Every structure is written in C-alpha cells, then in structure tokens.
C-alpha cells in the first residue's frame, strides 16, 4: 500500500475513534520514510489528540526542519505548542507562518487563539479581524472573534457581533452555539433568549432516525451514558462526580469524553475508576460518536454540556439513545429536538417556566445539583481582625454587567470603608482589567477600593484567597455556581438576587439547599441590606466561618445518597415513560 493511502486510512481511523490504530499506521510509514514531512505532521496532530503533547511537538519540529517554508507545518506546530501550554512559542510559529504566507487565514486563527491563551484579548480580536479580511465568510474565525470579545469582558459587543454573524451564516451550528452561550450573560429579556434557542431548534430540526431498538422493560438495569467535555478538573466535574458515584446497583455508566485527555489529571482518573467504561471521543466525528453510543447499547444518555465548551449536540441529531437528558453544565434549554428532558428544580425553574424550554422539565427538588468539594481544600481561615470589610466575587467578570455592578456599588456605599476583591481569569488581561475598572468607576465604585486578582495556578491557592473575603457577592443575571459552593465551603456567606430565569436563580437554589435561604434577596434593596448587614456583624461572620463547612456537610447540597436517588430516579422515570410509549407503538 502506498504511503498516501496509508495516511488516508490513518485519518479515517482517527475520525472513527480508532486513534491508536491511526498512530500505528503513520509510524509504519515513517519507519520506511523517516523524512516524510506529511507523515510527521500527521503523527504530530494525532499525538496531540492522544494527549502526548511533548511527542507531538517533537514530530512537528522535525517536519518544520525538513520543510521550513511550509506555512501549514508551522501552523500545526503552533497548535501542538499550544496544547503543550507553550503559548509564546506557539504565537511565534504563527507569526512565522503569516510571514511566509500572509493570506494563510488559518495562521491568523491560530494567532488569535495563542493570544487569547496569553491573556491578550484585544490582540486576539485584531488577529481575527485580519483573518476575516482575508476570508470574510469564515464562521470559525467569527467564533474566535466572539470568544476574544468575551475574554475581554466585552459581552454586549460579543452578542451583537455573533448575532450579525448568525444572520450571515444561519446554518452554521458552532456559530449558533457560541451565540446562544453568550446570550446567558447580559440582561437580555427572557423571551428573546428563549426565542433564540427555539430558532436553533427550528433551523436544525430534521427527520431524525428511529432511536436504536431496546427492550422496553422499565425495571431492567439501565445502561447510562455520560457525554461531556468536562470530566476533568473543571467546575462541572464537582457536580458530575456524585452522579457516577451513586449509580444504582445493576446499572452501568459509560463516560464519553469529548475533550482530549489531560495527562495526569486526578479528576479524570477518578471518573475512569468510577465508571464501567471510558470512551475517548475528542477526534470522533459526529457519525463515529453516534455509532459509539449505539454500539454500547446506551438506554439513557446524559448530556452535561448543552451549548458550553466541548459540546457535541450535533452528534445527537440521529437520536443515538432512546432517551436523552441534559443536566448541570448549561444554564438554559438546549433547543435540540433530540433532547427529551432537562433536569432542574422548583427554585431554578418554578412551575410556569416550561414555555422557555424545548425539553420536558424534570424537577428533582430540593436542588438539581450536588456539590463534592476538592479533597485538598484548605481549612477556612478568617481575615485578620484589623482588615477592612472586604466584599468579594470570584466569578468571571464577564458576568459583571451593569445590573451586577449596581448591586455591588450599593453594598459598598452601605458599608463605608469597605473594599472589593474581584478574582477572574480575565484579570490577567490588561485590557479587560482596565475595562472593568472603568465600568466600576461608572457604577460609582472608586478603583482605590478595588483589588483585582488574576488566575491562580492551583485550586488550593484559589480557595485560600477566601481567607481575605468577608462576604461574597453573586452576579446577575448569570449567577455563580461552583464559586458559590466554594465560598460556602471556605466559610464565606454568599448574597444572591433571585432573578427571572434559570441562570439567575441557581444561587437561590444552592443557598436554599445549603440551609441559608436568608441570604437570597428578592430585589436590589434587599440584596444591599443583606450584604451590608452581614458585613457589619463580625460575630455572625466568625460563627459562619467556623461552622459553614459542617452546615454544608449536613445539608441537601452535599447529601450524595439522597441526590443520587433523585437523579437516577429521574433517569429511571424518563426510561419508564419511553418504555410505555414504545409498548404503545410510538417513541
């Protein structure tokens, strides 16, 4: 077989999920032709997908050394360097590629991604605009431009830009997904956000295949699938782990991981150990992922991503499992016609909110989430006695729009001399930091009273910063989730405003489940009153710092057994409903 055909077969194997076979085929070519630059660059790409970043870089460096003037090889080396977290070196390779071929749009896309990783959102956006000048009708570049705007906390601009791009490319699914996700951040009317999700459903509604045949026995053990790109050290994982750990006797769980595996990630290792099977899906195309789900006989597939990063909703188009449920990872309806149910609770989605969703709402009260904190979390430590009252928010500052800043300003004005600590990934970006300080000043918060903290390298460092915060302030209309639970675990009370949509009521659900409903405000005035009252009651704050962790351990928010019974009971109920329809001759 010729080397060209062997490489073609290797790529087909990779797209079908047979990554090891693909790598083996390429190595076969290189044993005969060690200077085959095409084979070297393909091997580098496959090794990157397999989580072998160092080896991938080595192979791509060999390809570049053989053909240094090929912009595509430089581009691929840049991508591998990014996967290895060598972002400055990656940016240099993209610069060289652009210098070799200024019209090579992919290098501009790579440059934008590298600059995003280097916390230069303005530079990333400029690179995208250069790329769009070369290829105006390239939705992937438009997605990157939207991501750059979001990373720079320019959410209103991001929504408007993505809306215009969706109008230009209505059939491009990833672009629509990026737009829908962005809609959760600003204070856009609920009806408008719901209409955009329904438009997604209408644009991509098609005659789905019949779901795979399954024995419609409502009592037999279930084969459950978990589909997610976040089965690693990620905020979603702290809520997903209890689902796997509380699997009913007899049922099986197969995890379909849609992101490349992070070598050595302890959370990934725990998911692998706790599940019955683990399927690497990062390189699978939609047909291969659909086939993988069908081949494993999944009865109920649980999607944990919705329209968030790592999503694979397009692989669900042909209904690879009889029952598909979405939960945890996305604070809104998916709009996908193949998704049957969405797991929520009566606080996040009270009766009457069904019209905003395309799925059937399944409420598992008292809370749709169960928190499992990091095992290595430090013990709660109070701020020094002499420290001024410090309000804090460790949420993404992209969530801190005008409504949120007005609440924060009210709390600070009510407590003279108080300070605000803002920790967010984007605060490592000089432009985003400057924009935040301008927005805070416009809201009436003097920058001299604000401390901004960028990304920390470990979860323990992140959690330890709560030792400098007296009261945590939630965002609206997109509440914190993991950040709220983390603050409580570190003994810091969180004040939230119960809003008009799921994303704006998650805080209320978490606090109620934690036994702290008194921290939930129903309007802006009560938000300020609760926050100021807490801040000025040092005795109560001390008591909470010492006792909140024990309170959480005894609350519904961390009762894994009860939560597991509710969650898996909901899956069983959805399965039983399908069995009834199947027996009646429908699906």
C-alpha positions as CSV (number, residue, x, y, z in Angstrom):
1,X,0.0,0.0,0.0
2,X,1.4,3.5,-0.9
3,X,2.3,5.9,1.8
4,X,-0.5,8.2,0.6
5,X,-3.2,5.5,1.0
6,X,-1.8,4.5,4.4
7,X,-2.0,8.1,5.7
8,X,-5.5,8.4,4.3
9,X,-6.6,5.3,6.1
10,X,-5.0,6.6,9.3
11,X,-7.0,9.7,9.1
12,X,-10.2,7.7,8.5
13,X,-9.3,5.6,11.6
14,X,-8.8,8.7,13.7
15,X,-12.1,10.2,12.6
16,X,-13.8,6.9,13.6
17,X,-12.3,7.0,17.0
18,X,-9.5,4.4,16.4
19,X,-6.7,6.7,17.4
20,X,-4.2,4.1,18.4
21,X,-4.6,2.3,15.0
22,X,-4.2,5.6,13.2
23,X,-0.9,6.4,15.1
24,X,0.4,2.9,14.4
25,X,-0.3,3.3,10.6
26,X,1.6,6.6,10.5
27,X,4.5,5.2,12.3
28,X,4.6,2.4,9.8
29,X,5.1,5.0,7.0
30,X,7.8,6.7,9.0
31,X,9.8,3.6,9.5
32,X,10.2,3.4,5.8
33,X,10.3,7.1,5.0
34,X,11.6,8.9,8.1
35,X,11.8,12.2,6.3
36,X,8.2,12.1,5.1
37,X,7.1,15.6,6.3
38,X,3.4,14.9,5.7
39,X,3.6,11.8,7.8
40,X,5.5,13.6,10.6
41,X,2.9,16.4,10.7
42,X,0.0,13.9,10.8
43,X,1.7,12.0,13.6
44,X,2.1,15.2,15.5
45,X,-1.6,16.0,15.1
46,X,-2.7,12.5,16.2
47,X,-0.3,12.5,19.2
48,X,-1.8,15.9,20.3
49,X,-5.3,14.4,20.2
50,X,-4.0,11.5,22.2
51,X,-2.7,13.7,25.0
52,X,1.0,13.1,24.1
53,X,1.9,16.8,23.7
54,X,5.7,16.6,24.1
55,X,6.0,13.9,21.5
56,X,3.7,15.8,19.2
57,X,5.8,18.8,19.3
58,X,8.9,16.8,18.6
59,X,7.4,15.2,15.5
60,X,6.1,18.6,14.2
61,X,9.5,20.2,14.8
62,X,11.0,17.5,12.6
63,X,8.5,18.3,9.9
64,X,9.3,22.0,10.1
65,X,13.1,21.3,10.0
66,X,12.6,19.3,6.8
67,X,10.3,21.9,5.1
68,X,10.8,25.3,7.0
69,X,9.0,27.3,4.3
70,X,5.7,25.4,4.5
71,X,3.3,27.7,6.4
72,X,0.9,24.8,7.2
73,X,3.6,22.9,9.1
74,X,4.4,26.0,11.1
75,X,0.7,26.4,11.9
76,X,0.4,22.8,13.0
77,X,3.5,23.1,15.2
78,X,1.9,26.2,16.7
79,X,-1.2,24.2,17.6
80,X,0.8,21.5,19.2
81,X,2.8,24.0,21.2
82,X,-0.5,25.5,22.5
83,X,-1.7,22.0,23.5
84,X,1.6,21.7,25.5
85,X,0.9,25.1,27.1
86,X,3.9,26.7,25.4
87,X,1.8,29.6,24.1
88,X,4.5,32.2,23.5
89,X,6.4,29.7,21.3
90,X,3.1,28.9,19.6
91,X,2.5,32.6,18.8
92,X,6.0,32.9,17.3
93,X,5.3,29.9,15.0
94,X,2.0,31.5,13.9
95,X,3.9,34.8,13.2
96,X,6.4,33.0,11.0
97,X,3.6,31.2,9.2
98,X,1.8,34.5,8.5
99,X,5.2,36.0,7.3
100,X,5.6,33.0,4.9
101,X,2.0,33.4,3.6
102,X,0.1,36.5,4.7
103,X,-3.0,35.1,3.0
104,X,-2.9,31.9,5.1
105,X,-6.0,32.5,7.2
106,X,-5.6,29.5,9.5
107,X,-2.4,31.1,10.8
108,X,-4.4,34.2,11.8
109,X,-6.9,31.9,13.6
110,X,-4.0,30.2,15.4
111,X,-2.5,33.6,16.3
112,X,-5.8,34.7,17.8
113,X,-6.1,31.5,19.9
114,X,-2.5,31.8,21.1
115,X,-3.0,35.5,22.1
116,X,-6.2,34.5,23.9
117,X,-4.2,32.0,25.9
118,X,-1.6,34.7,26.6
119,X,-4.4,36.9,28.0
120,X,-4.3,39.4,25.2
121,X,-7.9,39.6,24.1
122,X,-7.5,42.8,22.1
123,X,-4.6,41.3,20.2
124,X,-6.6,38.2,19.6
125,X,-9.6,40.2,18.3
126,X,-7.3,42.1,16.0
127,X,-5.9,38.8,14.6
128,X,-9.4,37.6,14.0
129,X,-10.3,40.8,12.1
130,X,-7.2,40.3,9.9
131,X,-8.3,36.8,9.2
132,X,-11.8,37.9,8.4
133,X,-10.4,40.5,6.0
134,X,-8.8,37.5,4.1
135,X,-11.8,35.2,4.4
136,X,-14.9,37.2,5.2
137,X,-17.2,34.2,5.1
138,X,-15.4,32.0,7.6
139,X,-17.6,31.2,10.6
140,X,-14.8,29.6,12.5
141,X,-12.9,32.9,12.5
142,X,-16.1,34.7,13.6
143,X,-16.4,32.3,16.5
144,X,-12.9,33.1,17.6
145,X,-13.6,36.8,17.3
146,X,-16.6,36.4,19.5
147,X,-14.5,34.5,22.0
148,X,-11.9,37.3,22.0
149,X,-14.7,39.8,22.8
150,X,-16.0,37.6,25.6
151,X,-12.5,37.1,27.0
152,X,-12.1,40.8,27.1
153,X,-15.4,41.2,29.0
154,X,-17.0,42.9,26.0
155,X,-20.1,40.9,26.3
156,X,-22.6,43.3,24.7
157,X,-20.2,43.7,21.7
158,X,-19.8,39.9,21.6
159,X,-23.6,39.3,21.5
160,X,-24.1,41.9,18.7
161,X,-21.2,40.6,16.7
162,X,-22.3,37.0,17.0
163,X,-26.0,37.9,16.2
164,X,-24.9,39.5,13.0
165,X,-22.7,36.5,12.1
166,X,-25.6,34.1,12.8
167,X,-27.8,36.1,10.4
168,X,-25.0,35.8,7.8
169,X,-24.4,32.0,8.4
170,X,-27.7,30.7,9.8
171,X,-26.9,27.1,9.2
172,X,-23.5,27.1,10.9
173,X,-24.1,25.2,14.2
174,X,-21.0,26.0,16.1
175,X,-21.5,29.7,15.5
176,X,-25.1,29.5,16.7
177,X,-23.9,27.6,19.8
178,X,-21.4,30.3,20.6
179,X,-24.1,32.9,20.2
180,X,-26.6,31.1,22.4
181,X,-24.0,30.6,25.1
182,X,-23.2,34.4,25.0
183,X,-26.8,35.3,25.5
184,X,-26.8,34.0,29.0
185,X,-24.5,36.8,30.2
186,X,-26.2,40.2,29.5
187,X,-29.6,41.3,30.8
188,X,-31.4,40.3,27.7
189,X,-35.2,39.7,28.1
190,X,-36.0,36.1,28.9
191,X,-38.4,35.8,25.9
192,X,-35.7,36.9,23.5
193,X,-33.2,34.4,24.8
194,X,-35.8,31.6,24.7
195,X,-36.7,32.6,21.1
196,X,-33.1,32.3,20.0
197,X,-32.9,28.8,21.4
198,X,-36.2,27.8,19.7
199,X,-34.7,29.3,16.5
200,X,-31.8,26.9,16.9
201,X,-34.3,24.0,17.1
202,X,-36.2,25.2,14.1
203,X,-33.1,25.7,12.0
204,X,-31.7,22.2,12.6
205,X,-34.9,20.2,13.0
206,X,-34.9,17.3,10.7
207,X,-36.3,13.9,10.4
208,X,-34.3,12.0,13.0
209,X,-33.6,8.4,12.7
210,X,-35.5,6.0,14.8
211,X,-33.7,5.5,18.1
212,X,-31.9,2.2,18.4
213,X,-34.1,-0.8,19.4
214,X,-34.1,-1.5,23.1
215,X,-36.1,-3.9,25.2
216,X,-38.8,-1.7,26.6
217,X,-38.6,-3.1,30.1
218,X,-39.0,-0.3,32.7
219,X,-37.5,-2.4,35.5
220,X,-34.3,-3.8,33.9
221,X,-30.8,-2.4,34.7
222,X,-30.1,0.7,32.7
223,X,-27.1,1.4,30.5
224,X,-26.4,5.0,31.2
225,X,-24.1,7.2,29.1
226,X,-22.4,10.4,30.3
227,X,-21.5,12.8,27.4
228,X,-19.2,15.7,28.4
229,X,-16.0,17.6,27.7
230,X,-15.6,18.4,31.4
231,X,-14.8,15.1,33.0
232,X,-11.5,16.5,34.4
233,X,-10.5,19.2,36.9
234,X,-13.3,21.5,35.9
235,X,-16.3,23.2,37.7
236,X,-18.8,20.8,36.1
237,X,-16.9,17.8,37.4
238,X,-17.5,18.7,41.0
239,X,-21.2,18.3,40.4
240,X,-21.0,15.4,37.9
241,X,-19.0,13.1,40.1
242,X,-21.8,12.3,42.5
243,X,-23.9,11.1,39.6
244,X,-21.3,8.4,38.8
245,X,-20.6,7.5,42.4
246,X,-24.3,6.9,43.2
247,X,-25.0,4.6,40.3
248,X,-27.8,2.2,41.3
249,X,-26.9,-1.5,41.7
250,X,-27.0,-3.3,38.4
251,X,-26.9,-0.1,36.2
252,X,-23.8,0.6,34.2
253,X,-22.3,4.0,33.3
254,X,-20.2,4.7,30.2
255,X,-18.4,8.0,30.0
256,X,-18.0,9.6,26.6
257,X,-15.2,12.2,27.0
258,X,-15.3,14.8,24.2
259,X,-12.2,16.7,25.1
260,X,-8.6,15.4,24.8
261,X,-7.5,13.7,28.0
262,X,-5.3,15.8,30.2
263,X,-2.4,13.6,31.2
264,X,-2.2,13.0,34.9
265,X,-5.5,14.9,35.7
266,X,-6.7,13.4,39.1
267,X,-10.4,14.1,38.4
268,X,-10.2,12.3,35.1
269,X,-8.6,9.3,36.9
270,X,-11.5,9.3,39.4
271,X,-14.1,9.3,36.6
272,X,-12.3,6.5,34.8
273,X,-12.1,4.4,38.0
274,X,-15.8,5.0,39.0
275,X,-17.3,4.3,35.6
276,X,-17.8,1.0,33.9
277,X,-16.3,2.1,30.6
278,X,-14.5,5.2,29.3
279,X,-14.6,6.2,25.6
280,X,-12.2,8.9,24.2
281,X,-14.3,10.9,21.7
282,X,-12.3,14.0,21.0
283,X,-11.3,13.1,17.5
284,X,-14.5,11.3,16.6
285,X,-16.7,12.9,14.0
286,X,-20.5,13.0,14.7
287,X,-21.2,9.8,12.9
288,X,-18.5,7.9,14.8
289,X,-19.7,9.3,18.1
290,X,-23.3,8.4,17.3
291,X,-22.0,4.9,16.4
292,X,-20.0,4.6,19.6
293,X,-23.1,5.4,21.7
294,X,-25.2,2.9,19.8
295,X,-22.6,0.2,19.9
296,X,-22.6,0.3,23.7
297,X,-26.3,0.0,23.9
298,X,-26.9,3.2,25.9
299,X,-30.5,3.4,27.1
300,X,-30.3,6.9,28.7
301,X,-27.7,9.4,27.6
302,X,-27.0,12.3,29.9
303,X,-25.5,15.4,28.2
304,X,-23.6,17.6,30.6
305,X,-22.5,20.3,28.1
306,X,-25.5,21.9,26.4
307,X,-24.0,24.8,24.4
308,X,-20.9,25.2,26.5
309,X,-17.4,24.4,25.6
310,X,-16.8,20.8,24.4
311,X,-20.4,20.3,23.4
312,X,-21.3,17.7,20.9
313,X,-25.1,18.3,20.4
314,X,-24.7,17.7,16.6
315,X,-23.8,14.1,17.3
316,X,-27.3,13.7,18.9
317,X,-29.2,14.5,15.7
318,X,-29.9,10.9,14.8
319,X,-31.0,10.1,18.4
320,X,-28.3,7.6,19.3
321,X,-30.1,6.6,22.5
322,X,-33.8,6.1,23.2
323,X,-33.8,8.7,26.0
324,X,-31.5,11.8,26.0
325,X,-31.4,14.1,29.1
326,X,-29.4,17.3,29.7
327,X,-28.2,18.4,33.1
328,X,-25.7,20.5,35.1
329,X,-23.4,22.1,32.5
330,X,-25.6,24.7,30.7
331,X,-27.9,27.1,32.4
332,X,-30.6,27.1,29.7
333,X,-32.6,25.0,27.3
334,X,-30.6,23.3,24.6
335,X,-33.2,23.8,21.9
336,X,-32.2,20.4,20.4
337,X,-35.1,18.3,19.2
338,X,-33.5,15.0,20.2
339,X,-33.1,16.0,23.9
340,X,-36.1,14.8,25.8
341,X,-35.7,16.2,29.3
342,X,-33.8,18.7,31.3
343,X,-33.1,18.2,35.0
344,X,-33.8,21.3,37.1
345,X,-35.6,22.1,40.4
346,X,-38.6,24.2,41.5
347,X,-36.4,27.1,42.5
348,X,-34.4,27.4,39.3
349,X,-37.4,26.7,37.1
350,X,-40.7,27.2,39.0
351,X,-44.0,26.0,37.6
352,X,-44.9,28.2,34.7
353,X,-41.4,28.4,33.2
354,X,-41.9,25.5,30.8
355,X,-42.6,27.8,27.9
356,X,-38.9,28.9,27.8
357,X,-37.7,25.4,27.3
358,X,-37.9,22.9,24.4
359,X,-37.3,19.9,26.7
360,X,-39.6,18.5,29.3
361,X,-38.6,19.9,32.7
362,X,-37.8,17.3,35.4
363,X,-37.6,18.8,38.8
364,X,-35.5,16.9,41.4
365,X,-36.2,19.1,44.5
366,X,-34.7,20.5,46.6
367,X,-31.8,21.1,44.3
368,X,-30.7,20.0,40.8
369,X,-27.1,19.9,41.9
370,X,-25.0,18.1,44.5
371,X,-21.6,19.6,45.4
372,X,-18.5,17.4,46.0
373,X,-15.7,19.8,47.2
374,X,-12.0,19.3,46.3
375,X,-10.4,16.8,48.6
376,X,-7.4,19.0,49.3
377,X,-9.3,22.2,50.1
378,X,-7.5,24.2,52.9
379,X,-9.3,24.8,56.2
380,X,-11.3,28.1,56.4
381,X,-9.4,31.0,57.8
382,X,-10.9,34.4,58.7
383,X,-9.5,37.7,57.5
384,X,-7.2,39.5,60.0
385,X,-9.2,41.4,62.7
386,X,-7.7,44.7,61.5
387,X,-8.7,44.1,57.9
388,X,-11.4,46.3,56.4
389,X,-14.6,44.7,55.4
390,X,-14.0,43.1,52.0
391,X,-16.7,42.0,49.6
392,X,-15.6,39.5,47.0
393,X,-16.5,38.0,43.8
394,X,-14.6,35.1,42.2
395,X,-17.0,34.8,39.3
396,X,-16.0,35.5,35.7
397,X,-16.1,39.3,35.3
398,X,-17.9,38.8,32.0
399,X,-20.9,38.1,34.3
400,X,-20.5,41.5,35.9
401,X,-22.7,43.7,33.8
402,X,-24.4,46.9,34.8
403,X,-27.1,45.2,36.9
404,X,-24.4,43.4,38.9
405,X,-22.2,46.4,39.4
406,X,-25.1,48.4,40.6
407,X,-25.7,45.8,43.4
408,X,-22.1,45.8,44.3
409,X,-21.9,49.6,44.4
410,X,-25.0,49.6,46.7
411,X,-23.4,47.2,49.1
412,X,-20.1,49.2,49.2
413,X,-21.9,52.5,49.7
414,X,-23.8,51.0,52.6
415,X,-20.5,50.0,54.3
416,X,-18.1,53.0,54.4
417,X,-14.5,52.0,54.1
418,X,-15.3,48.6,52.6
419,X,-13.3,47.1,49.8
420,X,-14.0,44.8,46.9
421,X,-11.8,41.9,45.7
422,X,-12.5,40.7,42.2
423,X,-10.8,37.5,41.1
424,X,-11.3,36.4,37.5
425,X,-9.4,34.7,34.8
426,X,-9.7,37.8,32.6
427,X,-7.9,40.0,35.2
428,X,-4.6,38.7,33.8
429,X,-5.6,40.6,30.6
430,X,-4.5,44.2,30.9
431,X,-7.3,45.5,28.6
432,X,-10.0,43.5,30.4
433,X,-8.7,44.8,33.7
434,X,-8.8,48.4,32.5
435,X,-12.3,48.0,31.2
436,X,-13.5,46.5,34.5
437,X,-12.1,49.4,36.4
438,X,-13.8,51.9,34.1
439,X,-17.1,50.1,34.5
440,X,-16.7,50.0,38.2
441,X,-16.0,53.7,38.3
442,X,-19.1,54.4,36.1
443,X,-21.1,52.5,38.7
444,X,-19.7,54.6,41.5
445,X,-17.0,52.3,42.9
446,X,-13.6,54.1,43.3
447,X,-10.8,52.0,41.9
448,X,-8.7,52.7,45.0
449,X,-11.2,50.5,46.9
450,X,-10.8,47.6,44.4
451,X,-8.3,44.8,44.3
452,X,-8.2,42.6,41.1
453,X,-6.7,39.2,41.2
454,X,-5.9,37.1,38.1
455,X,-5.9,33.4,37.6
456,X,-4.2,31.2,40.2
457,X,-2.3,28.1,39.3
458,X,-4.0,25.7,41.7
459,X,-7.4,25.2,43.2
460,X,-5.9,25.3,46.7
461,X,-4.4,28.8,46.0
462,X,-7.8,29.9,44.6
463,X,-9.7,28.7,47.7
464,X,-7.1,30.1,50.1
465,X,-7.9,33.6,48.8
466,X,-11.3,33.4,50.5
467,X,-9.4,34.0,53.7
468,X,-9.3,37.6,52.7
469,X,-13.0,37.9,52.0
470,X,-15.8,38.6,54.5
471,X,-18.9,38.4,52.2
472,X,-19.2,37.1,48.7
473,X,-21.4,38.9,46.2
474,X,-23.1,37.0,43.4
475,X,-23.6,38.1,39.9
476,X,-26.9,38.6,37.9
477,X,-28.5,37.5,35.6
478,X,-25.9,34.8,35.3
479,X,-25.2,33.5,38.8
480,X,-22.1,31.7,40.0
481,X,-22.4,28.0,40.7
482,X,-19.1,26.5,41.6
483,X,-17.9,29.8,43.0
484,X,-20.9,30.0,45.3
485,X,-20.3,26.5,46.6
486,X,-16.6,27.1,47.0
487,X,-17.2,30.3,49.0
488,X,-19.6,28.5,51.4
489,X,-17.1,25.6,51.8
490,X,-14.5,28.2,52.8
491,X,-16.9,29.7,55.4
492,X,-17.8,32.8,53.4
493,X,-21.5,33.7,53.1
494,X,-22.8,34.5,49.6
495,X,-25.5,37.0,48.8
496,X,-27.6,36.4,45.7
497,X,-30.5,38.0,43.9
498,X,-33.3,35.7,42.8
499,X,-33.9,36.6,39.1
500,X,-36.3,35.8,36.3
501,X,-34.5,32.8,34.6
502,X,-32.7,29.6,35.5
503,X,-29.2,31.2,35.3
504,X,-30.4,34.0,37.6
505,X,-31.9,31.5,40.2
506,X,-29.1,29.0,40.6
507,X,-27.8,30.9,43.6
508,X,-31.2,30.8,45.3
509,X,-31.4,27.1,44.7
510,X,-27.9,26.5,46.1
511,X,-28.4,28.6,49.2
512,X,-31.8,27.1,49.9
513,X,-30.3,23.6,49.7
514,X,-27.4,24.7,51.9
515,X,-29.9,25.8,54.6
516,X,-29.2,29.5,54.0
517,X,-32.4,30.9,52.4
518,X,-32.0,34.2,54.3
519,X,-29.1,35.1,52.0
520,X,-31.4,35.2,49.0
521,X,-32.6,38.6,48.0
522,X,-35.8,39.2,46.1
523,X,-34.9,42.7,44.9
524,X,-31.9,45.1,44.7
525,X,-32.7,46.8,48.0
526,X,-32.8,43.6,50.0
527,X,-29.6,42.5,48.3
528,X,-27.8,45.6,49.6
529,X,-29.5,45.2,53.0
530,X,-28.4,41.6,53.4
531,X,-24.9,42.2,52.2
532,X,-24.4,45.2,54.5
533,X,-25.9,43.5,57.5
534,X,-23.6,40.6,57.2
535,X,-20.5,42.8,56.6
536,X,-21.2,44.7,59.8
537,X,-21.9,41.7,62.0
538,X,-18.4,40.4,62.8
539,X,-19.7,37.9,65.4
540,X,-22.0,36.3,62.9
541,X,-19.3,36.2,60.2
542,X,-17.0,34.5,62.7
543,X,-19.6,31.9,63.5
544,X,-20.3,31.2,59.8
545,X,-16.5,31.0,59.1
546,X,-16.2,28.3,61.8
547,X,-19.4,26.4,61.1
548,X,-20.4,26.7,57.4
549,X,-18.4,23.7,56.4
550,X,-20.2,21.5,58.9
551,X,-23.5,23.0,57.9
552,X,-22.9,22.1,54.3
553,X,-21.9,18.6,55.1
554,X,-25.3,18.1,56.8
555,X,-27.3,19.9,54.1
556,X,-29.1,18.7,50.9
557,X,-26.4,20.4,48.9
558,X,-23.9,17.7,49.8
559,X,-26.2,14.7,50.5
560,X,-24.9,12.5,47.7
561,X,-27.0,9.5,48.6
562,X,-30.3,11.4,48.5
563,X,-29.2,13.3,45.4
564,X,-28.2,10.2,43.6
565,X,-31.6,8.6,44.4
566,X,-33.4,11.7,43.0
567,X,-31.2,12.0,39.9
568,X,-31.1,8.3,39.0
569,X,-34.8,8.1,39.9
570,X,-35.4,10.9,37.3
571,X,-33.5,8.8,34.7
572,X,-35.5,5.7,35.6
573,X,-38.7,7.7,35.2
574,X,-37.7,9.0,31.8
575,X,-36.8,5.5,30.8
576,X,-40.2,4.1,32.0
577,X,-42.0,6.8,30.1
578,X,-40.2,5.8,26.9
579,X,-41.0,2.1,27.6
580,X,-44.6,3.0,27.9
581,X,-44.6,4.8,24.6
582,X,-42.6,2.1,22.9
583,X,-45.0,-0.6,24.0
584,X,-47.9,1.5,22.7
585,X,-46.2,1.7,19.3
586,X,-44.6,5.1,19.5
587,X,-41.3,6.7,20.6
